[in-house]
Amino acid sequence: MECVFCRIVAGELPSDILYQDKQIMAFRDINPLAPIHVLIIPRRHIASLAELSDNETSIIGRMAAVANKLARQEGIAEKGYRLVVSSGREGGQVVPHLHMHLLGGRRLSDRLC
């Protein structure tokens, strides 16, 4: 298994898991860009947002729901947070496994690009 996120799902690599269910896993990013930086992934390997089939789109809603729950749990829901999903190398996706970044805990830049 080459995918680092698949290895985390399989328990082969350690991670600071904050949430998991049958479909989703969430854990702290090992190279955080903000005081709160959580990665939310589907357990099943989907390479990117562009690879999501029409009958799999509900997974994004599920990931967002988990992000909202974690934002409340981490104490950043009221002040604000950012959700980021990158797709493909030119879109900034580093790990080829669909994932969502939950960022917060400080004022984030208004500039996105």
N, C-alpha and C positions, 0 to 999 in steps of 0.2 A: 504494500500500500504506500504510494508516494505522497498522497495528499495529507498535509499536516493536520488539517481539521478532521479528516476521517480517522487519523491515528488517535486524536484526542477523544473522539466519539467511541472508538474501540477500547479506550483505556490504556493504550500503549504509551501515551505521553501524558505527563502530569499537567494539570490545569486547576485554576481556582474557580471551580464550578459554582455559579450562583443560582442556576435554574436548569432543570431538565424534566422533560416529559417524553412521551412516545415519539413526538415529531421534532422537538426543538431542544437545543442545548445552548446555554449562555455561560460565558466565562470571562474573566478579566484578561485584557490584552497584556501581553508581556512587555510591550513597548508603548506604554500609554502616552497619548497626545493631550490628555486632560486629566485632572484629578480622578474623574470617573471615566473609565474607558472600558466598555464591555462589548464583547463580540457575541452576536446572536446568530446561530446557524441552524439550518435544517440538519437533522441527523443523517438523512439520506443525501448522498453526494449529488449535487446539482452544480455544474461547473460555474455558471454565472446567471445573472438575471436574464441575459439574452437566450439562455438555454431552457428557460422555464416554459413548459408547455401550457396551453390554455387550461387544461384540467388541473394544473399545479399552482395556479395563481393564488389560491387561498393561503398558501404557505407564507406569502409576504404579509398578509393580514395577521396571521398567527404570530409571526415574528414581531410585528409592530405592537401587538397586544402584550407580548412578553416584555418588550422594551418599555412600554408604559408602566407595567407592573414593577419592573426593576428600577425605573426612574423614581417611583414612589418609595420603594424599599431603600434606595440609596440616598434619599432626601434631596433630590434635584428636580422633582416634578414641578414644584411651585415656582421656582426661579427660572427654570427653562433648561432645555437640553437640545441636542441635535442628533438626528438619525441620518446615517449616511449609508447608501448602498452604491458601490461602484461596480461597473460592468466592463470587463475586458481590460487589457493592458493600457490602452490609451485613455481609458476612463479612470485609471488609477487602481485597478484591482490587482493586488499583489498575490494573494492566495487564490488559486482557481477552484474555489468552492464558494457558492453563494453565501454571503454573510452581510450582516448589518452592524454598523458601529453605533453604539450609544455613547455620546460624549457629553460631559457636563462637569459641574463643580467649580466653574470659573466662567467669567465673561468670555464668550467665543467671538472670534472675528466676524464682522458683518460681511466681509468679503468671502465669497465662495470660490472664486477662480482668479 
